[in-house]
Amino acid sequence: MEKEKFNQAKYMREWQKENMKQVKASYKTEFVDEFKAACKKLGIKQSDVFRKAMQDMIEKANNI
């Protein structure tokens, strides 16, 4: 009986499916383009901006 080779990509897909969720939103093109340009100019990842805003909202709600 041959042992199956570990499939890293499959493991990561399954882990993400069980442990991660996406947050999606749509905005006007000009607004998104300005946001992307601002993030680039400031050297900040877009995902970091979203994470910070979400964390701030969670903390605000917890303090009520």
Backbone as a chain_set.jsonl record, in Angstrom:
{"seq": "MEKEKFNQAKYMREWQKENMKQVKASYKTEFVDEFKAACKKLGIKQSDVFRKAMQDMIEKANNI", "coords": {"N": [[0.831, -1.188, 0.0], [0.649, 2.126, -0.983], [1.698, 5.204, 0.357], [-0.142, 8.223, 0.367], [0.923, 11.224, -1.137], [1.504, 14.297, 0.554], [-0.606, 16.997, -0.018], [-0.154, 20.186, -0.257], [-1.471, 22.479, -1.334], [-4.139, 21.61, -1.512], [-4.668, 21.134, 1.197], [-4.45, 23.773, 2.207], [-6.585, 25.048, 0.83], [-8.783, 23.661, 1.909], [-8.478, 24.313, 4.629], [-8.822, 27.108, 4.535], [-11.464, 27.22, 3.614], [-12.85, 26.237, 5.826], [-12.107, 28.01, 7.868], [-12.041, 30.713, 7.136], [-13.649, 33.737, 5.971], [-15.096, 35.864, 3.469], [-15.432, 39.387, 2.985], [-17.34, 41.437, 1.115], [-17.768, 44.288, -1.017], [-19.185, 46.802, -3.122], [-18.306, 49.686, -4.909], [-18.39, 52.945, -6.474], [-16.415, 53.317, -9.396], [-14.534, 55.464, -9.536], [-14.208, 56.14, -6.844], [-13.102, 53.793, -5.77], [-10.748, 53.659, -7.255], [-9.45, 55.965, -6.311], [-9.118, 55.23, -3.638], [-7.402, 52.985, -3.871], [-5.159, 54.247, -4.986], [-4.507, 55.998, -2.891], [-3.839, 54.17, -0.862], [-1.596, 52.981, -2.041], [0.122, 55.203, -2.242], [0.531, 55.747, 0.454], [1.712, 53.433, 1.227], [0.306, 51.277, 2.293], [-1.423, 48.24, 2.727], [-4.492, 47.367, 1.155], [-6.09, 45.462, 2.417], [-5.203, 45.686, 5.031], [-6.266, 48.149, 5.78], [-9.009, 47.577, 5.739], [-9.109, 45.562, 7.698], [-8.304, 46.999, 9.993], [-10.381, 48.897, 10.192], [-12.539, 47.174, 10.642], [-11.754, 45.98, 13.053], [-11.7, 48.221, 14.726], [-14.45, 48.818, 14.751], [-15.499, 46.534, 16.004], [-14.303, 46.783, 18.547], [-15.463, 49.2, 19.349], [-18.164, 48.457, 19.506], [-17.983, 46.563, 21.534], [-17.47, 48.158, 23.698], [-19.784, 49.365, 24.408]], "CA": [[0.0, 0.0, 0.0], [1.479, 3.317, -1.135], [1.244, 6.352, 1.136], [-0.475, 9.369, -0.469], [1.786, 12.39, -0.942], [0.826, 15.447, 1.153], [-0.939, 18.029, -0.995], [-0.179, 21.462, 0.477], [-2.496, 23.357, -1.891], [-5.434, 21.071, -1.104], [-4.775, 21.397, 2.636], [-4.69, 25.208, 2.392], [-7.948, 25.33, 0.368], [-9.714, 23.118, 2.897], [-8.348, 25.109, 5.85], [-9.449, 28.406, 4.291], [-12.908, 27.018, 3.516], [-13.371, 26.014, 7.168], [-11.675, 29.013, 8.842], [-11.991, 32.08, 6.614], [-14.8, 34.271, 5.253], [-14.809, 37.082, 2.729], [-16.328, 40.525, 3.1], [-17.312, 42.087, -0.2], [-18.536, 45.515, -1.198], [-19.003, 47.443, -4.424], [-18.378, 51.147, -4.878], [-18.143, 53.555, -7.778], [-15.06, 53.13, -9.915], [-13.656, 56.584, -9.173], [-13.947, 56.035, -5.408], [-12.184, 52.667, -5.582], [-9.445, 54.05, -7.823], [-8.837, 56.909, -5.367], [-8.717, 54.453, -2.461], [-6.214, 52.199, -4.237], [-4.041, 55.189, -5.146], [-4.143, 56.482, -1.56], [-3.136, 53.08, -0.179], [-0.275, 52.845, -2.662], [0.914, 56.378, -1.861], [0.865, 55.616, 1.871], [2.402, 52.166, 1.452], [-0.549, 50.455, 3.147], [-2.227, 47.255, 1.995], [-5.937, 47.573, 1.264], [-6.622, 44.532, 3.419], [-4.881, 46.229, 6.359], [-7.229, 49.218, 6.046], [-10.279, 46.929, 6.07], [-8.943, 44.874, 8.979], [-8.283, 48.028, 11.042], [-11.743, 49.448, 10.323], [-13.377, 46.134, 11.243], [-11.327, 45.842, 14.446], [-12.182, 49.417, 15.427], [-15.892, 48.678, 14.921], [-15.691, 45.49, 17.019], [-13.944, 47.377, 19.839], [-16.484, 50.2, 19.662], [-19.36, 47.714, 19.92], [-17.699, 45.906, 22.82], [-17.401, 49.172, 24.743], [-21.124, 49.927, 24.652]], "C": [[0.877, 1.254, 0.0], [0.867, 4.491, -0.377], [1.01, 7.54, 0.191], [0.412, 10.551, -0.106], [0.956, 13.555, -0.41], [0.62, 16.529, 0.099], [-1.156, 19.351, -0.252], [-1.308, 22.367, -0.019], [-3.886, 22.904, -1.467], [-5.676, 21.346, 0.385], [-5.122, 22.855, 2.89], [-6.1, 25.593, 1.959], [-8.966, 24.868, 1.393], [-9.679, 23.927, 4.192], [-9.053, 26.456, 5.68], [-10.97, 28.284, 4.232], [-13.541, 26.887, 4.901], [-13.132, 27.195, 8.117], [-11.712, 30.464, 8.379], [-13.325, 32.438, 5.946], [-14.358, 35.53, 4.532], [-15.856, 38.131, 3.042], [-16.21, 41.269, 1.78], [-18.171, 43.331, -0.203], [-18.236, 46.072, -2.582], [-19.21, 48.942, -4.279], [-18.099, 51.674, -6.27], [-16.663, 53.464, -8.121], [-14.104, 54.221, -9.452], [-13.245, 56.508, -7.7], [-12.921, 54.933, -5.126], [-10.797, 53.021, -6.107], [-8.713, 55.023, -6.903], [-8.326, 56.179, -4.129], [-7.443, 53.657, -2.739], [-4.985, 53.093, -4.356], [-3.565, 55.706, -3.792], [-3.371, 55.415, -0.787], [-1.719, 52.921, -0.721], [0.644, 53.984, -2.224], [1.385, 56.271, -0.417], [1.595, 54.315, 2.196], [1.635, 51.23, 2.376], [-1.334, 49.484, 2.281], [-3.702, 47.551, 2.216], [-6.529, 46.692, 2.354], [-6.328, 45.012, 4.836], [-5.848, 47.344, 6.755], [-8.564, 48.61, 6.471], [-10.217, 46.253, 7.435], [-8.985, 45.871, 10.141], [-9.68, 48.605, 11.259], [-12.664, 48.441, 10.997], [-13.036, 45.974, 12.723], [-11.806, 47.024, 15.287], [-13.683, 49.304, 15.708], [-16.221, 47.638, 15.986], [-15.408, 46.064, 18.405], [-14.977, 48.409, 20.286], [-17.754, 49.515, 20.173], [-19.163, 47.041, 21.271], [-17.672, 46.883, 23.984], [-18.75, 49.822, 25.058], [-21.734, 49.263, 25.865]], "O": [[1.735, 1.424, 0.866], [-0.336, 4.737, -0.462], [1.841, 7.834, -0.668], [0.628, 10.846, 1.07], [-0.166, 13.78, -0.865], [1.56, 16.925, -0.59], [-2.225, 19.589, 0.311], [-2.024, 22.959, 0.788], [-4.722, 23.731, -1.102], [-6.773, 21.745, 0.775], [-5.997, 23.147, 3.704], [-6.755, 26.381, 2.641], [-9.906, 25.595, 1.712], [-10.722, 24.197, 4.787], [-9.788, 26.895, 6.565], [-11.683, 29.147, 4.743], [-14.65, 27.374, 5.122], [-13.882, 27.365, 9.078], [-11.435, 31.362, 9.174], [-14.031, 31.572, 5.43], [-13.386, 36.181, 4.918], [-17.011, 37.816, 3.326], [-15.122, 41.68, 1.378], [-19.17, 43.42, 0.511], [-17.163, 45.84, -3.139], [-20.146, 49.404, -3.626], [-17.63, 50.942, -7.141], [-15.792, 53.526, -7.253], [-12.988, 53.93, -9.023], [-12.095, 56.772, -7.35], [-11.991, 55.122, -4.342], [-9.79, 52.713, -5.47], [-7.499, 54.921, -6.73], [-7.238, 56.47, -3.631], [-6.515, 53.66, -1.93], [-3.903, 52.741, -3.885], [-2.362, 55.84, -3.564], [-2.371, 55.715, -0.135], [-0.766, 52.748, 0.039], [1.803, 53.757, -1.877], [2.508, 56.66, -0.097], [2.047, 54.124, 3.325], [2.233, 50.48, 3.148], [-1.849, 49.857, 1.227], [-4.116, 47.933, 3.31], [-7.378, 47.138, 3.126], [-7.12, 44.771, 5.747], [-6.207, 47.472, 7.926], [-9.18, 49.061, 7.436], [-11.151, 46.355, 8.232], [-9.63, 45.613, 11.157], [-10.108, 48.779, 12.401], [-13.483, 48.816, 11.836], [-13.935, 45.846, 13.555], [-12.261, 46.85, 16.417], [-14.133, 49.661, 16.796], [-17.132, 47.844, 16.787], [-16.187, 45.853, 19.335], [-15.322, 48.479, 21.465], [-18.344, 49.951, 21.161], [-20.1, 46.964, 22.067], [-17.835, 46.48, 25.135], [-18.829, 50.729, 25.887], [-22.859, 49.587, 26.246]]}, "num_chains": 1, "name": "protein.A"}
